[in-house]
Amino acid sequence: MESGARTFTARLQLAFFFLFVAGANAVAADEFRSPAISVVRVDWRAALEQLRGEIGTQPAVVPAFTFARRYRLAASDPRSLPAFVQLNATMSQIFTGIGRSTIPVLLPIDTAAYLEARWAATSESLSLSRSQADFRPADVFDAGPAGYDAVFSLEPGAAGDMPRRIFAKPVEVQITGSLLTYDLNDPLGGKGEPVKSLAAQYPDLRRFIREGYVRYAFTRFGVPYVVSIQCLDSVAKAKRLACREAYPVAERFLKALHVVGGLPSGPRMDLTPESVERPFTMSSDFTYRPPGDIVAHSASRKLNGRVDYTAYSQIRFPLEKAPAFAHSQSFHPRKSDKFDELAVGPTSYPWQDNFCEARSFGVGQCASGFGHQGQDTRPAPCPPHDDGPEHCDPKQRAVVAVREAVLIREPKQQAATLQVNTRNEHIRFRYMHMDPSAMDADGVLNGRRVEEGEKIGVVSNYLDRPNGTTRHLHFDIQVFTRDGWLWINPYVTLVSAYERLIHGRGREVGPHSVAAADVAHALPEDMSRRDVEEGRE
């Protein structure tokens, strides 16, 4: 009897164990996690030596800098590198806030030649032009605790030794250097080919075409830097640069890079994934399908979506008010008796992921290598008008900044990007389908700093032209990696932000993948040749 009791007790304990594991798995199934981020160690001694060599090319400039390191101070103390303090004081007049960068800033400007010409000449603009390898003054420069980002342009015909080619607009070159790199599961990462003409200057340089850009990735002072130009991996078009045509522009930029500023900061630890805090109280109605559970057969090559439970940033939801509804704007689920309850319209719950929905854009995080890049979201329709005090205008549903950030946007562009550079983040958020003329009028342009929750536009339907798509907001996210800026699935980040907006935790339903019906609007075959930066989805 005693043996039987022990056996029964053991079985009961085992049963409770399995129930506990099952319950834990059920909880973990929709647990949101923060991203994994690595922090690099900067070799400031090597940076100082490079700066010393570059300044030494202009003997008249050398006395203005103190290159002796103060070894009694900690290596992370800016006072240990007086030459960089002096350099920042001078270069901040051109590149505002350059001293905020926690890594050495490399830009296409011959610092020593610029300073020598500036002190000797009366025209500061002339000296800058002569020192900047024919690139015009920076369109964007933003520095902070994560590093820096900059955008320069080469005007058509500006450089006489460039291959002959007339472009409709200047060629934009982006550079990012970052103390932080996001650790993605990236099967395409780390690839590329060397560039023989630059091998001596950049021994580990990789050139590769990825997600609509030709990219040049290299490491200097222990820091990853990436130079990139948006281009078409095909034959040249009248208004689009072929990637092979972009090579000489990018390589001209790389050859011109010099140390321009930056200051060390205190040591930091890598950021490991942690559970994201979510509302304890359950929402009475908000439901969402799991990440990756896209409309069946809506992905390229009939593959699945991207299952990613990472909330990449704690953002404010991009629409001003709830309710809002995340659904495909290109594929409609086909209703059936079995899934009638879940095959809902574009302005109802549950939400559904469409990050990997079929497009011709390269998206390395999608199994097919192609995808939509972001998530489509609609505000609730206006209720039937009554004589109440509140008036709802369907054309004035506000879109707001998800974080305090710097804007990246040229006039007439259809896309507006917010860039966040903080101690623990280097991340970008892009908005699409708002009216470009309205954004121009409202000053949603390069370099403007916006506050979290600040209105930056209204939900619209602009895609190449007014009424070019349905009235919705396309929202996407890029994070910095050693391959440069890459698209990641924003779905869980948006779910988490929406829960905070409504002060209620959503309920995950499914997975239920339903068959895709007819495409809601045509997807042009040449979409890969369109300018994503200008707002094409």
C-alpha positions as CSV (number, residue, x, y, z in Angstrom):
1,M,0.0,0.0,0.0
2,E,2.8,2.4,0.9
3,S,4.6,1.6,-2.3
4,G,1.4,2.2,-4.3
5,A,0.9,5.5,-2.5
6,R,4.4,6.6,-3.3
7,T,3.8,5.7,-7.0
8,F,0.5,7.6,-7.1
9,T,2.2,10.6,-5.5
10,A,5.1,10.5,-8.0
11,R,2.7,10.3,-10.9
12,L,0.6,13.2,-9.5
13,Q,3.8,15.3,-9.2
14,L,4.8,14.3,-12.7
15,A,1.4,15.3,-14.0
16,F,1.6,18.7,-12.2
17,F,5.1,19.2,-13.7
18,F,3.8,18.6,-17.2
19,L,0.9,20.9,-16.6
20,F,3.3,23.5,-15.3
21,V,5.6,23.2,-18.4
22,A,2.6,23.4,-20.7
23,G,1.4,26.5,-18.9
24,A,4.8,28.0,-19.0
25,N,5.0,27.3,-22.8
26,A,1.6,28.9,-23.3
27,V,2.8,32.0,-21.5
28,A,6.1,32.0,-23.4
29,A,4.3,31.7,-26.7
30,D,3.4,35.4,-26.7
31,E,6.1,36.7,-24.5
32,F,7.7,39.8,-26.0
33,R,11.4,40.3,-25.8
34,S,13.8,43.2,-26.2
35,P,16.5,42.9,-28.9
36,A,20.0,41.6,-28.4
37,I,22.6,44.4,-29.0
38,S,26.4,44.2,-29.0
39,V,28.6,47.0,-27.9
40,V,31.9,47.4,-29.6
41,R,35.2,48.5,-27.9
42,V,36.7,51.5,-29.6
43,D,40.5,51.8,-30.1
44,W,40.9,55.5,-29.5
45,R,44.7,55.2,-29.5
46,A,44.5,54.1,-33.1
47,A,42.1,56.9,-33.9
48,L,44.5,59.4,-32.3
49,E,47.4,58.1,-34.4
50,Q,45.4,58.4,-37.6
51,L,44.3,62.0,-36.7
52,R,48.0,62.8,-35.9
53,G,49.0,61.6,-39.3
54,E,46.3,63.5,-41.2
55,I,46.9,66.7,-39.3
56,G,50.6,66.4,-40.0
57,T,50.1,66.9,-43.7
58,Q,49.6,70.6,-43.0
59,P,52.4,71.8,-40.7
60,A,50.7,75.1,-40.2
61,V,47.8,73.4,-38.5
62,V,49.8,71.1,-36.2
63,P,50.4,73.7,-33.4
64,A,46.7,74.0,-32.8
65,F,46.4,70.4,-31.5
66,T,47.7,68.7,-28.4
67,F,48.5,65.1,-29.3
68,A,50.1,64.0,-26.0
69,R,47.7,61.6,-24.3
70,R,47.0,62.2,-20.6
71,Y,47.6,58.7,-19.3
72,R,46.7,59.5,-15.7
73,L,43.1,59.9,-16.8
74,A,40.8,57.0,-17.7
75,A,40.8,56.1,-21.4
76,S,37.1,56.9,-21.5
77,D,37.6,60.4,-20.1
78,P,37.5,63.0,-22.9
79,R,40.3,64.9,-21.3
80,S,42.7,62.1,-22.0
81,L,42.4,63.0,-25.7
82,P,42.8,66.8,-25.9
83,A,43.3,66.7,-29.7
84,F,39.8,65.4,-30.1
85,V,38.4,68.0,-27.8
86,Q,40.1,70.7,-29.9
87,L,39.0,69.0,-33.1
88,N,35.3,68.9,-32.0
89,A,35.4,72.5,-31.0
90,T,36.4,73.5,-34.6
91,M,34.3,71.0,-36.6
92,S,31.1,71.5,-34.6
93,Q,30.7,74.8,-36.5
94,I,30.0,72.6,-39.6
95,F,28.7,69.4,-38.0
96,T,26.5,70.4,-35.1
97,G,26.9,68.1,-32.1
98,I,29.8,66.1,-33.5
99,G,31.3,65.7,-30.0
100,R,28.3,63.7,-29.0
101,S,29.5,60.8,-31.1
102,T,31.0,58.0,-29.0
103,I,33.0,56.7,-31.9
104,P,35.6,58.4,-34.2
105,V,33.6,60.3,-36.9
106,L,34.8,59.6,-40.4
107,L,33.5,62.0,-43.1
108,P,34.7,62.9,-46.6
109,I,36.5,66.1,-45.6
110,D,40.2,66.7,-45.5
111,T,40.3,68.3,-42.0
112,A,43.8,69.6,-42.1
113,A,43.4,71.1,-45.6
114,Y,40.1,72.6,-44.6
115,L,41.6,74.2,-41.5
116,E,44.6,75.5,-43.3
117,A,42.5,77.0,-46.1
118,R,40.0,78.5,-43.6
119,W,42.7,80.2,-41.6
120,A,44.4,81.5,-44.7
121,A,41.4,82.5,-46.9
122,T,38.5,84.9,-46.4
123,S,35.8,82.5,-47.9
124,E,35.0,79.7,-45.5
125,S,32.5,78.2,-48.0
126,L,35.3,78.0,-50.6
127,S,37.6,76.2,-48.3
128,L,34.9,73.6,-47.4
129,S,34.1,73.0,-51.0
130,R,37.8,72.4,-51.9
131,S,38.2,70.0,-49.0
132,Q,35.2,67.9,-49.4
133,A,36.0,65.8,-52.6
134,D,33.3,67.7,-54.6
135,F,30.5,66.5,-52.3
136,R,28.2,69.2,-51.2
137,P,27.6,70.1,-47.6
138,A,26.0,67.4,-45.5
139,D,22.2,67.0,-46.1
140,V,22.0,65.2,-42.8
141,F,24.4,64.9,-39.8
142,D,23.3,63.4,-36.5
143,A,25.6,62.3,-33.7
144,G,24.8,60.8,-30.4
145,P,25.6,58.1,-27.8
146,A,25.3,55.3,-30.4
147,G,27.5,56.9,-33.0
148,Y,26.6,59.0,-36.0
149,D,24.9,59.1,-39.4
150,A,25.4,61.4,-42.3
151,V,24.1,61.9,-45.8
152,F,26.1,63.7,-48.5
153,S,25.3,64.3,-52.2
154,L,27.3,64.5,-55.4
155,E,25.8,66.9,-57.9
156,P,25.5,65.9,-61.5
157,G,28.7,66.8,-63.2
158,A,30.3,68.0,-60.0
159,A,33.3,65.7,-60.2
160,G,35.1,65.9,-63.5
161,D,36.8,62.5,-63.2
162,M,33.6,60.6,-62.6
163,P,32.2,58.4,-65.5
164,R,30.0,60.5,-67.8
165,R,26.4,60.1,-66.9
166,I,23.6,62.6,-66.4
167,F,21.3,62.0,-63.5
168,A,18.0,63.6,-62.8
169,K,19.1,64.4,-59.2
170,P,22.2,64.3,-57.1
171,V,23.6,60.9,-56.0
172,E,23.1,60.5,-52.2
173,V,25.7,58.7,-50.2
174,Q,25.0,57.6,-46.6
175,I,27.5,56.7,-43.9
176,T,26.8,55.2,-40.5
177,G,29.3,54.3,-37.8
178,S,27.9,52.7,-34.6
179,L,28.9,51.7,-31.2
180,L,25.9,49.4,-31.2
181,T,25.0,46.5,-33.6
182,Y,21.8,44.6,-33.5
183,D,22.3,40.8,-33.3
184,L,19.9,39.4,-35.9
185,N,19.5,35.9,-37.1
186,D,20.8,36.9,-40.5
187,P,21.7,34.1,-42.9
188,L,22.8,36.7,-45.5
189,G,25.0,38.6,-43.2
190,G,28.8,39.0,-43.6
191,K,28.9,38.4,-47.3
192,G,30.5,40.5,-50.0
193,E,33.5,40.9,-52.2
194,P,36.7,42.9,-51.7
195,V,37.5,46.0,-53.7
196,K,41.1,45.8,-54.9
197,S,41.5,49.6,-55.4
198,L,40.7,50.2,-51.7
199,A,42.4,47.1,-50.2
200,A,45.4,49.1,-48.8
201,Q,43.2,51.7,-47.1
202,Y,40.4,49.3,-46.0
203,P,41.8,45.7,-45.6
204,D,38.5,44.1,-44.5
205,L,36.2,46.1,-46.9
206,R,33.2,44.2,-48.2
207,R,31.1,45.4,-51.2
208,F,27.7,43.9,-51.6
209,I,24.2,44.7,-52.9
210,R,21.4,44.3,-50.3
211,E,17.9,45.5,-49.8
212,G,18.1,48.1,-52.6
213,Y,21.5,49.6,-51.8
214,V,25.1,48.9,-52.7
215,R,27.0,48.8,-49.4
216,Y,30.6,49.0,-48.4
217,A,31.2,47.7,-44.9
218,F,34.5,48.0,-43.1
219,T,35.9,48.1,-39.6
220,R,38.2,50.9,-38.3
221,F,39.3,51.4,-34.7
222,G,37.2,48.3,-33.8
223,V,34.0,50.1,-35.0
224,P,31.8,49.0,-37.9
225,Y,31.1,51.6,-40.6
226,V,28.9,51.2,-43.6
227,V,28.7,53.5,-46.7
228,S,25.7,52.9,-49.0
229,I,24.0,54.3,-52.1
230,Q,20.4,53.4,-53.1
231,C,20.5,51.9,-56.5
232,L,19.0,49.5,-59.0
233,D,20.6,46.1,-59.3
234,S,19.9,46.0,-63.0
235,V,20.4,48.2,-66.1
236,A,20.4,51.9,-65.7
237,K,17.2,53.9,-66.0
238,A,16.7,57.6,-66.8
239,K,15.9,58.5,-63.2
240,R,17.5,55.6,-61.4
241,L,21.1,54.8,-60.7
242,A,22.3,51.3,-61.5
243,C,24.4,49.8,-58.7
244,R,27.4,49.5,-61.0
245,E,27.2,53.2,-61.8
246,A,27.1,53.9,-58.0
247,Y,30.5,52.1,-57.4
248,P,32.8,55.0,-58.5
249,V,30.7,57.5,-56.4
250,A,30.9,55.4,-53.3
251,E,34.6,54.7,-53.8
252,R,35.3,58.4,-54.3
253,F,33.6,58.9,-50.9
254,L,35.5,56.2,-49.2
255,K,38.9,57.5,-50.4
256,A,38.1,60.9,-49.0
257,L,37.2,59.8,-45.5
258,H,39.2,61.4,-42.7
259,V,38.8,61.6,-38.9
260,V,36.7,64.6,-38.2
261,G,35.6,64.3,-34.5
262,G,34.1,62.2,-31.7
263,L,34.8,61.6,-28.1
264,P,35.1,58.5,-25.9
265,S,32.4,57.6,-23.4
266,G,32.3,55.3,-20.4
267,P,32.4,51.5,-20.8
268,R,29.1,49.7,-21.6
269,M,27.8,46.2,-21.5
270,D,26.1,44.2,-24.3
271,L,22.3,44.3,-24.1
272,T,20.8,40.9,-23.7
273,P,17.1,40.2,-24.5
274,E,14.7,40.7,-21.6
275,S,11.0,40.3,-21.2
276,V,9.1,43.4,-22.2
277,E,6.7,44.8,-19.6
278,R,3.1,44.7,-20.8
279,P,-0.2,45.8,-19.2
280,F,-1.5,43.4,-16.6
281,T,-5.2,44.1,-17.3
282,M,-6.5,42.3,-20.4
283,S,-8.2,44.4,-23.1
284,S,-11.9,43.6,-23.6
285,D,-11.6,43.4,-27.3
286,F,-8.1,43.8,-28.7
287,T,-6.9,40.5,-30.3
288,Y,-4.0,39.8,-32.7
289,R,-2.7,36.9,-34.7
290,P,0.8,35.7,-34.0
291,P,3.8,37.3,-35.7
292,G,4.5,35.5,-39.0
293,D,0.9,34.3,-39.4
294,I,0.3,36.3,-42.6
295,V,-2.5,35.7,-45.1
296,A,-1.9,32.3,-46.5
297,H,0.0,32.2,-49.8
298,S,0.5,36.0,-49.7
299,A,4.3,35.7,-49.4
300,S,6.7,35.4,-52.3
301,R,7.2,31.8,-53.4
302,K,4.3,30.7,-51.2
303,L,6.5,30.8,-48.1
304,N,5.6,31.8,-44.6
305,G,6.0,35.0,-42.7
306,R,8.7,35.9,-40.2
307,V,8.0,34.7,-36.6
308,D,9.6,37.3,-34.4
309,Y,8.4,38.1,-30.9
310,T,11.0,41.0,-30.5
311,A,9.7,44.4,-29.5
312,Y,12.6,46.3,-31.0
313,S,11.8,49.6,-29.2
314,Q,9.4,51.0,-26.6
315,I,7.6,53.4,-28.9
316,R,4.5,55.5,-28.8
317,F,1.9,54.1,-31.3
318,P,2.2,56.0,-34.6
319,L,-1.5,56.8,-34.9
320,E,-2.7,59.4,-32.4
321,K,-5.9,57.6,-31.3
322,A,-7.3,54.1,-30.9
323,P,-8.9,52.0,-32.2
324,A,-6.5,51.1,-35.0
325,F,-6.3,48.0,-37.1
326,A,-3.3,46.3,-38.6
327,H,-4.1,44.3,-41.8
328,S,-2.9,43.7,-45.3
329,Q,-3.9,46.4,-47.8
330,S,-3.0,44.1,-50.7
331,F,-4.5,40.7,-49.9
332,H,-8.0,40.0,-48.6
333,P,-8.6,36.8,-46.7
334,R,-11.3,34.6,-48.3
335,K,-14.1,33.9,-45.9
336,S,-15.3,30.4,-45.3
337,D,-17.5,28.7,-42.8
338,K,-14.5,27.4,-40.9
339,F,-12.8,30.8,-40.5
340,D,-15.7,33.2,-40.9
341,E,-15.1,34.7,-37.5
342,L,-11.5,35.4,-38.2
343,A,-11.7,36.4,-41.9
344,V,-12.5,40.0,-40.9
345,G,-12.3,43.3,-42.7
346,P,-9.5,45.9,-42.6
347,T,-11.0,47.8,-39.7
348,S,-11.6,45.1,-37.2
349,Y,-9.8,42.8,-34.9
350,P,-7.8,40.6,-34.8
351,W,-4.7,42.2,-36.2
352,Q,-2.5,40.4,-38.8
353,D,1.1,40.6,-39.7
354,N,2.1,41.5,-43.3
355,F,5.8,42.1,-43.0
356,C,6.7,39.3,-45.5
357,E,3.8,39.8,-47.8
358,A,4.7,39.6,-51.5
359,R,6.6,42.5,-52.9
360,S,9.7,42.8,-55.1
361,F,11.7,44.5,-52.3
362,G,14.7,42.7,-50.8
363,V,14.0,41.8,-47.2
364,G,16.7,39.5,-45.8
365,Q,14.6,38.6,-42.7
366,C,11.9,37.0,-44.9
367,A,12.3,33.4,-45.9
368,S,11.9,34.2,-49.6
369,G,14.4,37.1,-49.4
370,F,11.6,39.5,-50.5
371,G,8.8,41.2,-48.6
372,H,6.7,44.2,-47.8
373,Q,9.3,45.7,-45.4
374,G,6.7,46.9,-42.9
375,Q,3.2,46.8,-41.5
376,D,0.0,48.5,-42.8
377,T,-2.3,50.0,-40.3
378,R,-5.7,51.8,-40.5
379,P,-7.5,54.1,-38.1
380,A,-11.1,53.2,-37.2
381,P,-13.7,54.6,-39.6
382,C,-15.6,57.7,-38.5
383,P,-18.8,56.8,-36.7
384,P,-22.1,58.0,-38.3
385,H,-22.3,61.7,-37.6
386,D,-24.6,62.9,-34.9
387,D,-25.1,66.2,-33.3
388,G,-22.5,65.5,-30.6
389,P,-19.6,67.8,-29.8
390,E,-16.9,65.6,-31.4
391,H,-16.4,65.7,-35.1
392,C,-14.5,63.0,-37.0
393,D,-12.9,63.9,-40.3
394,P,-11.6,60.7,-42.1
395,K,-9.0,62.8,-43.9
396,Q,-7.5,64.3,-40.7
397,R,-6.5,61.2,-38.6
398,A,-3.3,62.3,-37.0
399,V,0.0,60.5,-37.4
400,V,2.5,61.2,-34.6
401,A,6.2,60.7,-33.9
402,V,6.8,57.4,-32.1
403,R,9.9,58.7,-30.3
404,E,12.0,61.8,-29.8
405,A,14.1,61.7,-33.0
406,V,15.7,63.5,-35.9
407,L,13.9,63.6,-39.3
408,I,15.4,62.3,-42.5
409,R,13.4,63.5,-45.5
410,E,14.2,65.5,-48.6
411,P,11.5,67.8,-50.1
412,K,8.9,66.0,-52.3
413,Q,9.8,62.6,-50.9
414,Q,6.9,60.3,-50.0
415,A,8.7,58.7,-47.0
416,A,9.5,60.3,-43.7
417,T,12.1,58.6,-41.5
418,L,12.7,59.2,-37.8
419,Q,16.2,58.3,-36.5
420,V,16.8,57.5,-32.9
421,N,20.4,57.6,-31.5
422,T,20.6,56.9,-27.8
423,R,22.8,55.1,-25.3
424,N,20.9,51.8,-25.9
425,E,19.4,52.2,-29.4
426,H,20.4,53.0,-33.0
427,I,17.1,52.5,-34.9
428,R,15.0,54.1,-37.6
429,F,11.2,54.3,-38.1
430,R,9.7,55.1,-41.5
431,Y,6.3,56.4,-42.4
432,M,4.7,56.2,-45.8
433,H,1.7,57.3,-47.8
434,M,1.3,60.8,-46.3
435,D,1.0,63.7,-48.8
436,P,4.5,65.0,-49.7
437,S,3.3,68.6,-50.4
438,A,1.7,68.7,-47.0
439,M,4.8,67.4,-45.3
440,D,6.9,70.0,-47.1
441,A,4.5,72.7,-45.9
442,D,4.7,71.4,-42.4
443,G,8.5,71.4,-42.3
444,V,8.8,67.6,-42.0
445,L,12.3,67.8,-43.5
446,N,16.0,66.8,-42.9
447,G,17.4,67.6,-39.5
448,R,14.3,68.7,-37.7
449,R,14.0,67.2,-34.2
450,V,10.6,66.0,-33.2
451,E,9.2,65.1,-29.8
452,E,7.5,61.8,-29.0
453,G,3.7,62.2,-29.7
454,E,4.2,65.3,-31.9
455,K,2.0,65.3,-35.0
456,I,3.9,64.9,-38.2
457,G,1.0,64.3,-40.7
458,V,-2.3,62.6,-41.3
459,V,-3.2,59.2,-42.6
460,S,-3.4,59.4,-46.4
461,N,-3.4,57.5,-49.6
462,Y,-0.4,58.8,-51.5
463,L,1.6,56.4,-53.6
464,D,3.3,58.1,-56.5
465,R,0.1,60.3,-56.8
466,P,-3.0,61.1,-54.7
467,N,-5.4,58.2,-54.3
468,G,-2.6,55.8,-55.4
469,T,-3.4,53.3,-52.6
470,T,-5.9,52.8,-49.8
471,R,-6.0,55.2,-47.0
472,H,-3.6,53.7,-44.4
473,L,-0.2,54.2,-42.8
474,H,2.7,52.0,-43.8
475,F,5.2,51.8,-40.9
476,D,8.5,50.0,-40.8
477,I,11.7,49.7,-38.8
478,Q,15.4,49.4,-39.6
479,V,18.2,48.6,-37.1
480,F,21.9,48.9,-37.6
481,T,24.0,45.8,-38.2
482,R,27.4,45.1,-39.6
483,D,25.7,44.9,-43.0
484,G,24.2,48.4,-42.4
485,W,20.6,49.3,-41.9
486,L,18.3,46.2,-42.3
487,W,14.5,45.8,-42.3
488,I,13.1,43.9,-39.3
489,N,9.5,42.9,-38.5
490,P,7.8,45.8,-36.7
491,Y,4.6,43.8,-35.9
492,V,5.3,42.9,-32.2
493,T,6.8,46.4,-31.6
494,L,3.4,47.8,-32.8
495,V,1.4,45.4,-30.8
496,S,3.3,46.3,-27.6
497,A,2.9,50.1,-28.4
498,Y,-0.8,49.7,-29.0
499,E,-1.3,47.9,-25.7
500,R,0.3,50.8,-23.9
501,L,-2.0,53.2,-25.8
502,I,-5.2,51.4,-24.8
503,H,-3.9,50.4,-21.4
504,G,-4.8,46.8,-22.0
505,R,-3.1,43.6,-22.9
506,G,-4.1,42.0,-26.2
507,R,-5.0,38.4,-26.6
508,E,-3.2,36.3,-29.2
509,V,-5.5,34.2,-31.4
510,G,-4.6,31.5,-33.8
511,P,-2.5,30.6,-35.6
512,H,-5.1,30.6,-38.3
513,S,-3.8,31.1,-41.8
514,V,-6.6,31.6,-44.3
515,A,-6.5,31.4,-48.1
516,A,-5.6,34.6,-50.0
517,A,-8.3,35.9,-52.3
518,D,-7.8,38.3,-55.2
519,V,-5.2,41.0,-54.8
520,A,-6.8,44.2,-53.6
521,H,-4.7,46.4,-55.8
522,A,-2.3,45.4,-58.6
523,L,1.3,44.9,-57.6
524,P,3.4,46.2,-60.6
525,E,5.9,43.7,-61.9
526,D,8.7,46.4,-61.9
527,M,8.2,47.4,-58.3
528,S,11.8,46.4,-57.5
529,R,12.9,49.2,-59.8
530,R,11.0,51.8,-57.9
531,D,12.5,54.2,-55.4
532,V,11.7,52.8,-52.0
533,E,13.1,56.0,-50.4
534,E,10.6,58.1,-52.3
535,G,7.7,56.2,-50.8
536,R,7.0,53.2,-53.0
537,E,5.7,50.3,-51.0
